[in-house]
Amino acid sequence: MAEKVEDLNLPLSVVSRIVKDSLPDGTNVSKEARTALARAASVFVLYLTSTANGLATKSNRKTINTNDIMKALEETDFEQFVEPLSAAVSGYRKCVQEKKTKLSTGKKSLENGDSKAETPKKSDADDVEVLEDEDDEEDDA
């Protein structure tokens, strides 16, 4: 467990990058504001994790799963995040599955003696970026 409360905060560099990507170019955010956002995000994550852990414990499980997180969002009155998060999780799982399929077909090509086949790396399966559908962006406008 963390020795100090500050150890539970999200890295300021990550928060700064997310804030910078979310705001229009030329917008400046003070260090205090970035720190406040990092702390607020940490509290949100801890609160949601605690609620999801309670749900998993009620089900006699020690591991939190995606369904626990979704139910925790609903239980904590953040149901507006369930649909976009479900879509992001589905997209992530699809990308991971495609990468795994690509890895396995690459290994089969090598086993069959196809030396020209590109050798995919295991780390390729971890390089997944979930993008929003264009339909979602139109709904937001």
N, C-alpha and C positions, 0 to 999 in steps of 0.2 A: 504494500500500500504506500501511498505517497507520504513523505515525511512532513512536507509543508503544503499548505493550501495552494500556493503558487505553482507547485509541481503538477497540479491538475489542469492548469490553463493550457489552451491550445497554443502552438507556436505562433508567435507574433508575425513571423515572416509569411506563414501560410495565410493567416487572416489578412495581412496587408495585401497579398496577391489577390485574394478573393475580392476584397473591397475595391482594389484598383480595377479589376476586370469588370466589376459590377457598375461602376460609376462612369459618367462621360469623361472623355479626355480633358485634362486640365483641371480636374477637381482635386483639391488637396484635402487630406484628412489628417488631423493632428494625431500625434502619438497617443495622447490621452484617449481620444475617440477609438483608435485601433485597439488599445488596451481594454477599454470598456467593452468593445465588441467581442474580443477574445474571451473575456471573463463571462459575458452573457452567454456566448456559445457553449462554453464549458459547463455552465450551470444547466443549460438546456439539455446537453448530452447526458450529464450525470442524472438529472431528474428523469429523463426518458429511460435511461438504462436501469435506474432503480425501479421504476414502475414495471418495465418489461421483466426484470428479474423477479419481482413479486408475482407476476403472471406465470412465469416458468416454474417458480417454487410451488404455486398452487397446483400445477399440473405434475408435480413430483419430478421435475427435471432440473438439472443443474446448468444446462446450457440454454442461453437465450437464442431464439431463432427469429426469422423474419416476421412470422405471424405474431410473435410477442411484441415486436416493435410496432407493427401496425395497430394492434389492439391497444398498446400503450399510448400511441398517438391519439386514438379515439377517446381513451379514458381520460387523457389530460387536456381534452378540448382543443386538440390540434388536428381535427379530422380533415381540414383542408389540405394537409400535407400527404394524406394517405394515397390519393389517386396519383399525384405526380411522382411520389416515391415508388409506388408500385410499378409505374411505367419505367422509371429509371432502373429498378431492380430487374425487370424483365429484359430491358435492353442490355444490361450488364451481363446477365446470364446467357443471353443469346450470343453476345460477343465472345464470352469465355468459351462457350460450346464450339463456336466457329474456330477459335484459335486451337482448341484441343483437337478438333477434327483435322485441321491443317497440320498440326504436329504429328498426329498418328499417320496421316497419308504420307508425310515426308519420311517418316521412319520406315514405312512399308516400301517406299521407292528405293531407299538405301538398301533394304534387305533383298530386294529384287535385283540389285546390281546397277541401278540407275545412278551413276556417279555424277551426272549433270544436274540432278535434282537439288534444289536449294535445301539446305539443312536448317530447319526451323529450330529455334532455341527454346528451352523450357521457359525462359524469362519472357518470351513473346506472349505467353498466355496471361501474364500479369499486366501487360501494357494495354489496358482497356480504358477507353474514354467513353462515357455515356453522353450522347448528344440528344438534345430535345428534338422532337419531331416538329416539322414546319407547321403542322396543324395546330400544335399547342401554342406556338407563337402567335398565330392568327387569332386564336381564341382570347389571348391576353390583350390584344390590341383594341 
